[in-house]
Amino acid sequence: MKKYRVCYILEDRVETENIILDININASEVFESLMRRAATSKFLKIRTEKGSDRLDTSLIRYIRVSPLK
């Protein structure tokens, strides 16, 4: 299993979530998957350290995916 940190920069705040995926998936594939989800829905449901949150996709300005070691 691989761990990734996803950083969502919105108009008014920054949200981060850690995700765990299959070992055969790389960061660019995770990014493409998130972009497809953001393009096809109004909201993204994420799990942060504070609990679950819902992000309005129209407020997302930047998404960064980085592997955790």
Residue pairs with C-beta under 8 A, 6 or more apart in sequence:
1 20
1 21
1 22
1 23
2 20
2 21
2 22
2 23
2 25
2 67
3 18
3 19
3 20
3 67
3 68
4 18
4 19
4 20
4 21
4 27
4 30
4 65
4 66
4 67
4 68
5 16
5 17
5 18
5 65
5 66
5 67
5 68
6 16
6 17
6 18
6 19
6 30
6 34
6 46
6 63
6 64
6 65
7 14
7 15
7 16
7 62
7 63
7 64
7 65
7 66
8 14
8 15
8 16
8 17
8 44
8 46
8 55
8 60
8 62
8 63
9 60
9 61
9 62
9 63
9 64
10 55
10 56
10 59
10 60
10 61
11 59
11 61
12 59
15 46
15 48
15 53
15 55
16 48
17 46
17 47
17 48
18 68
19 30
21 30
27 65
27 66
27 67
28 65
30 65
31 63
31 65
34 44
34 63
34 65
35 63
37 44
38 44
38 57
38 60
38 63
39 57
41 57
42 56
42 57
42 58
43 54
43 55
43 56
43 57
44 54
44 55
44 57
44 60
45 52
45 53
45 54
45 55
46 52
46 53
46 54
46 55
47 53
